[in-house]
Amino acid sequence: MNTGRFDHVVIGNSLDRNQGEAWTKVLWVGQESGRWAVLLKWKKGYVAPPHKHLSAAFAFVLSGSLQVRDNVYGPGDFLHEVNGMVHGATTALEDTEYLFFCDGPVLFFDKDGFTGYHGWEQVLRMQQAAMPKAAE
């Protein structure tokens, strides 16, 4: 495959982010644009904390179901989060797999304030951590 036109592409590994509850496979990171794409797998009951999208985001549910605010999304559903969208926790109502495309960073918060930032740089580090070490 000619990857000269791509910023970063993952052909292999995923990263267990939450002790067996949530996995992320980085599909693409666009350093010039700040965009990124991941495949997410969440076990039933996993809850992503409240957050704010600092740019548009899109999701396509492959299997399972997600509760986002007052809506439930299942296989084949497409979600669009607008720039500046703030919402509470997102919950996997069953084992769920979905594609997530983000045009920029996401801020996480709780009742006390800011708790985290997730942008292309963090996604790139996740991708690098999941890559197998070169044989020495």
Buried (B, 14 or more C-beta within 10 A) or exposed (E): EEEEEEBBEBEEEBBEBBEEBBBBBBBBBBEEEBBBBBBBBBBEEBBBEBBBBBBBBBBBBBEBBBBBEEEEBBEEBEBEBEEEBEEEEBBBBEBBBBBBBBBBBBBBBEEEEEEEEBBBBBBBEBBEEBBEEEEE
